[in-house]
Amino acid sequence: MKILILGAGKMGSFFADVLSFDHEVAVLDTDPLKLRFIYNTLRMTDPGEVKEFAPELVINAATLKYTIPAFEKVLPYLPETCILSDIASVKTGLEEFYRERTRPFVSTHPMFGPTFASLSDLSTQSAIIISESSHLGKVFFRDLYQGLKLNVFEYSFRKHDETIAYSLSIPFASTLVFASVMKHQDAPGTTFKKHMHIAQGLLSEDDFLLTEILFNPYTSEQVEQIRKKLRELLDIIGEKDSERMKHFLTEVRENIR
C-alpha cells in the first residue's frame, strides 16, 4: 500500500519506521530539518508533491493543533478513494471534519508515547480504534496494532474522549500540580525521584499536546474530582483524624487493586 504520513515528529517517525518495510511510504513535513533522520521513505516538504505519489492511505501525525490544517493542505492532491486517518489524542472536531467529507476515514489513538513506552515491546500498551471509522481502515489498523502486540479496543468518538479525560487528564493534571510546587532536593527519596522522572517526561512533550488533552471537554469534571479529594485529604490532615485517614487509605488501596 502507498502510505503518506503527515508530520515527522516522534509518532510520525515511529509509524514511518514500522510501515516502511512492508509498504511504500512517504513522509511530508514542511520543516526539512525534521526529515534528516527519516530513512527508507520518500521525503516531501511541499504538499504539491503528494499528487504524483497518489497515496491510498494518509496517516496524520501532525501536532494536535495542526491536525485539521494538515489535512486541508493535502486534500486537493489526494485521490478520491484515499483513506484519511489520524492518531490524535483528543478527537474534538475530527468527527465533524470527517462527516463533512466523502472520503473514507479511520481514526485511532495509540495509547503510548515514545517518552515512556519501550517501543521494542508494546505488549503492555493499548490502542483505540474509533468505531465510526470505515471498515477497510479499521481492518488495516487492527492488523497493524495487533502485529505490534498492542491491546486493541474499539470506542466511539464520544467514549474515546471521555476515556482520555480520565486516563490522561487526571495523571497529567496531578503531575503538573506536583511539578508546580516542587523544590530542589539534595537528597531526594525514591518516591520523589519517581515523580520527578514522570514530570520530566511529561514536560518534554509538546505544549500543544498537553494543552489539547487538558482542554478536552470532559476534563473539567475529572479534575474536579482531584480537587474534592485533595480538599478531603487536607481536612483529615488538618484535624489529624487517624480514623478518617485509615478509611481514606483503605479506599485508595481498593481503587488501585
C-alpha positions as CSV (number, residue, x, y, z in Angstrom):
1,M,0.0,0.0,0.0
2,K,1.1,3.6,-0.7
3,I,1.0,5.5,2.6
4,L,1.6,9.2,3.2
5,I,2.5,10.3,6.8
6,L,1.9,13.9,7.7
7,G,4.5,15.1,10.2
8,A,8.0,13.9,11.0
9,G,7.7,14.2,14.8
10,K,8.1,11.4,17.3
11,M,5.0,9.5,16.3
12,G,5.3,10.2,12.6
13,S,8.8,8.9,12.6
14,F,7.7,5.8,14.6
15,F,5.0,5.0,12.0
16,A,7.4,5.6,9.1
17,D,9.9,3.1,10.7
18,V,7.2,0.5,11.3
19,L,5.5,0.7,7.9
20,S,8.3,1.3,5.5
21,F,9.4,-2.3,5.4
22,D,6.0,-3.6,4.1
23,H,4.6,-0.6,2.3
24,E,5.7,2.3,0.0
25,V,5.8,5.2,2.5
26,A,6.2,9.0,2.0
27,V,6.6,11.5,4.9
28,L,5.6,15.1,4.4
29,D,6.9,17.8,6.8
30,T,7.4,21.5,5.8
31,D,10.5,21.6,8.1
32,P,13.3,19.8,6.1
33,L,15.4,19.5,9.3
34,K,12.8,17.1,10.8
35,L,13.3,14.8,7.8
36,R,17.0,14.3,8.3
37,F,16.7,11.1,10.2
38,I,13.8,9.6,8.2
39,Y,15.0,6.6,6.3
40,N,13.6,4.1,3.8
41,T,10.9,6.5,2.8
42,L,10.2,9.3,0.2
43,R,10.7,12.6,1.9
44,M,8.5,15.6,1.0
45,T,8.4,19.3,2.0
46,D,5.7,20.6,-0.4
47,P,2.1,19.4,-0.3
48,G,2.1,19.6,-4.1
49,E,4.4,16.6,-4.3
50,V,1.6,14.4,-2.9
51,K,-0.3,14.3,-6.2
52,E,2.3,12.3,-8.0
53,F,2.7,9.9,-5.1
54,A,-1.1,9.2,-5.1
55,P,-1.3,7.6,-1.6
56,E,-4.0,5.1,-0.8
57,L,-3.9,6.0,3.0
58,V,-2.9,9.2,4.8
59,I,-1.8,8.9,8.4
60,N,-2.0,12.4,10.0
61,A,0.7,12.6,12.8
62,A,0.8,16.4,12.9
63,T,0.6,18.2,16.2
64,L,-3.0,18.3,17.6
65,K,-3.3,22.0,16.9
66,Y,-2.5,21.4,13.2
67,T,-4.2,18.1,12.6
68,I,-7.1,19.5,10.6
69,P,-5.0,22.2,8.8
70,A,-2.6,19.5,7.8
71,F,-5.4,17.5,6.2
72,E,-6.7,20.6,4.4
73,K,-3.3,21.3,2.8
74,V,-3.1,17.9,1.2
75,L,-6.8,17.2,0.4
76,P,-6.6,18.9,-3.1
77,Y,-3.8,16.4,-4.1
78,L,-5.3,13.2,-2.8
79,P,-7.2,10.6,-4.9
80,E,-10.9,10.4,-4.0
81,T,-10.5,6.9,-2.8
82,C,-7.7,7.7,-0.4
83,I,-8.4,6.8,3.2
84,L,-7.9,9.6,5.7
85,S,-6.6,8.7,9.2
86,D,-5.5,10.4,12.3
87,I,-3.8,9.3,15.6
88,A,-4.9,12.4,17.6
89,S,-5.1,12.1,21.4
90,V,-8.3,14.1,21.5
91,K,-10.9,13.8,18.8
92,T,-12.7,17.1,19.3
93,G,-13.7,18.5,15.9
94,L,-12.5,15.5,13.9
95,E,-15.9,13.7,13.9
96,E,-17.4,16.8,12.2
97,F,-14.4,17.1,9.9
98,Y,-14.8,13.6,8.6
99,R,-18.6,13.8,8.4
100,E,-18.4,16.8,6.0
101,R,-16.2,14.8,3.5
102,T,-16.9,11.9,1.2
103,R,-13.6,10.1,1.6
104,P,-13.4,7.0,3.8
105,F,-11.6,7.6,7.2
106,V,-10.3,5.8,10.2
107,S,-9.5,7.5,13.5
108,T,-7.2,5.7,16.0
109,H,-5.3,6.5,19.1
110,P,-2.1,4.6,20.0
111,M,-2.2,4.9,23.8
112,F,1.5,5.2,24.2
113,G,4.2,7.7,23.5
114,P,7.9,7.4,22.8
115,T,8.7,9.3,26.0
116,F,7.7,6.5,28.4
117,A,6.9,3.4,26.3
118,S,9.5,0.9,25.3
119,L,8.9,0.8,21.5
120,S,10.7,-2.6,21.3
121,D,8.0,-4.2,23.5
122,L,4.5,-2.7,23.3
123,S,2.7,-5.8,24.7
124,T,1.6,-3.8,27.8
125,Q,0.3,-0.9,25.8
126,S,-3.1,-0.2,24.2
127,A,-4.6,1.4,21.1
128,I,-8.1,2.6,20.4
129,I,-9.9,2.4,17.1
130,I,-12.9,4.7,16.6
131,S,-16.0,2.6,15.8
132,E,-17.5,5.1,13.3
133,S,-14.4,4.5,11.1
134,S,-14.7,2.8,7.7
135,H,-14.3,-1.0,7.6
136,L,-11.2,-1.2,5.5
137,G,-9.5,1.5,7.6
138,K,-10.3,-0.4,10.8
139,V,-9.0,-3.7,9.4
140,F,-5.7,-2.1,8.4
141,F,-5.0,-0.5,11.8
142,R,-6.3,-3.5,13.8
143,D,-3.8,-5.7,11.9
144,L,-1.0,-3.1,12.4
145,Y,-1.6,-2.7,16.1
146,Q,-2.1,-6.4,16.8
147,G,1.2,-7.0,14.9
148,L,2.8,-4.6,17.3
149,K,1.3,-6.7,20.2
150,L,-0.9,-3.8,21.3
151,N,-4.1,-4.4,23.1
152,V,-6.8,-3.0,20.8
153,F,-10.1,-1.6,21.8
154,E,-12.9,-0.1,19.8
155,Y,-14.7,3.1,21.1
156,S,-17.0,5.7,19.7
157,F,-15.7,9.3,19.3
158,R,-17.5,10.3,22.4
159,K,-16.4,7.4,24.5
160,H,-12.8,7.9,23.4
161,D,-12.7,11.5,24.6
162,E,-14.4,10.6,27.9
163,T,-11.9,7.8,28.4
164,I,-9.0,10.1,27.6
165,A,-10.3,12.7,30.1
166,Y,-10.0,10.1,32.8
167,S,-6.9,8.2,31.8
168,L,-4.7,11.1,30.6
169,S,-6.1,14.3,32.1
170,I,-6.0,13.1,35.7
171,P,-2.4,12.0,35.7
172,F,-1.4,15.0,33.6
173,A,-3.1,17.4,36.0
174,S,-1.7,15.6,39.0
175,T,1.8,15.7,37.7
176,L,1.6,19.3,36.7
177,V,0.5,20.3,40.2
178,F,3.3,18.3,41.7
179,A,5.9,19.9,39.4
180,S,4.5,23.4,40.0
181,V,5.2,23.2,43.8
182,M,8.4,21.1,43.6
183,K,11.6,22.4,45.2
184,H,15.1,21.1,44.7
185,Q,16.1,18.2,46.9
186,D,19.7,17.5,47.7
187,A,18.8,14.0,49.0
188,P,15.6,13.1,47.2
189,G,13.7,9.9,48.3
190,T,12.7,7.1,46.0
191,T,9.1,8.3,45.6
192,F,10.2,11.9,44.9
193,K,12.7,10.7,42.2
194,K,9.9,8.6,40.5
195,H,7.6,11.5,40.5
196,M,10.4,13.7,39.2
197,H,11.1,11.3,36.3
198,I,7.4,11.3,35.4
199,A,7.2,15.1,35.5
200,Q,10.3,15.5,33.3
201,G,9.0,13.0,30.8
202,L,5.6,14.7,30.7
203,L,7.0,18.2,30.3
204,S,9.3,17.0,27.4
205,E,6.1,16.6,25.4
206,D,4.8,19.2,23.0
207,D,2.9,22.1,24.7
208,F,0.1,21.8,22.2
209,L,-0.4,18.1,23.1
210,L,-0.6,18.8,26.8
211,T,-2.9,21.7,26.2
212,E,-5.3,19.9,23.9
213,I,-5.6,16.9,26.3
214,L,-6.3,19.2,29.2
215,F,-8.8,21.2,27.1
216,N,-10.7,18.0,26.3
217,P,-14.4,19.0,27.0
218,Y,-14.6,16.1,29.5
219,T,-11.5,17.1,31.5
220,S,-13.0,19.6,33.9
221,E,-15.3,17.1,35.5
222,Q,-12.4,14.7,36.1
223,V,-10.0,17.4,37.5
224,E,-12.8,18.5,39.8
225,Q,-12.6,15.0,41.4
226,I,-9.0,15.7,42.2
227,R,-9.9,19.0,43.9
228,K,-12.6,17.3,46.0
229,K,-10.3,14.5,47.2
230,L,-7.5,17.0,47.9
231,R,-9.9,19.0,50.0
232,E,-10.9,15.9,51.9
233,L,-7.3,14.9,52.5
234,L,-6.4,18.4,53.7
235,D,-9.3,18.3,56.2
236,I,-8.1,14.9,57.5
237,I,-4.5,16.2,57.9
238,G,-5.7,19.5,59.5
239,E,-7.8,17.6,62.1
240,K,-5.1,14.8,62.5
241,D,-8.0,12.3,62.3
242,S,-6.4,8.9,62.3
243,E,-9.7,7.0,61.7
244,R,-10.6,9.1,58.7
245,M,-7.1,8.7,57.4
246,K,-7.2,4.9,57.7
247,H,-10.6,4.9,55.9
248,F,-9.2,7.2,53.2
249,L,-6.1,4.9,52.6
250,T,-8.4,1.8,52.5
251,E,-10.5,3.4,49.8
252,V,-7.3,4.3,47.8
253,R,-6.0,0.8,48.0
254,E,-9.3,-0.6,46.8
255,N,-9.1,1.8,43.8
256,I,-5.7,0.5,42.7
257,R,-6.3,-3.2,43.4
